[in-house]
Amino acid sequence: MKKQNEYSVSVGNIGNIEVNNKREATKTYNEYVRQSKAKHGRASGEDVTLWINGEPVKEYFGTLN
């Protein structure tokens, strides 16, 4: 039996968000990148990383570095 993929998105000071599938993971990643680029809000300036099976697939480096 094939192992199901695991998807999550890490956001700086927010933490890890577990999601059920690649489509939802990509949508969540893109939304937090949008929020990171904004000049206000909890995710503003934070790094955002999309993980699949524990491996980083996409990374956005925020302005807080």
Wavefront OBJ file of the C-alpha trace (Angstrom):
o trace
v 0.000 0.000 0.000
v 1.346 3.413 -1.012
v 2.145 5.817 1.843
v 0.038 8.966 1.814
v 1.975 12.205 1.374
v 2.165 14.622 4.279
v 1.797 18.351 3.617
v 2.426 21.323 5.872
v 3.185 25.014 5.713
v 5.515 26.718 8.208
v 5.015 30.395 8.928
v 7.548 32.284 11.064
v 5.900 33.146 14.381
v 2.657 31.264 13.630
v 4.100 27.755 13.385
v 3.142 24.717 11.299
v -0.182 24.314 9.548
v -0.998 20.719 8.587
v -3.083 20.306 5.410
v -4.652 17.313 3.658
v -3.486 17.568 0.053
v -1.109 19.318 -2.342
v -3.746 21.687 -3.696
v -4.684 22.912 -0.217
v -1.007 23.118 0.786
v -0.191 25.294 -2.225
v -3.223 27.499 -1.589
v -2.236 27.905 2.083
v 1.393 28.632 1.173
v 0.381 31.296 -1.368
v -2.003 32.950 1.105
v 0.668 33.198 3.805
v 3.221 34.544 1.302
v 0.648 37.230 0.428
v 0.195 38.007 4.116
v 3.963 38.067 4.677
v 4.365 40.641 1.910
v 1.671 42.830 3.510
v 2.783 45.674 5.744
v 0.518 44.635 8.611
v -0.819 41.503 10.301
v 0.608 38.626 12.265
v 2.355 37.007 9.272
v 3.798 40.296 7.980
v 7.483 39.900 7.112
v 7.624 36.243 8.177
v 9.324 33.373 6.317
v 6.954 30.842 4.724
v 7.862 27.271 3.724
v 5.840 24.555 1.971
v 6.794 21.036 3.132
v 5.975 17.709 1.516
v 6.977 14.581 3.441
v 9.310 16.627 5.638
v 11.197 18.183 2.709
v 11.026 21.907 1.871
v 9.513 22.353 -1.603
v 8.983 26.120 -1.770
v 10.383 28.869 0.426
v 9.643 32.566 0.723
v 12.098 34.569 2.790
v 10.348 37.392 4.597
v 11.737 40.815 5.396
v 12.372 40.104 9.097
v 15.663 38.297 8.390
l 1 2 3 4 5 6 7 8 9 10 11 12 13 14 15 16 17 18 19 20 21 22 23 24 25 26 27 28 29 30 31 32 33 34 35 36 37 38 39 40 41 42 43 44 45 46 47 48 49 50 51 52 53 54 55 56 57 58 59 60 61 62 63 64 65
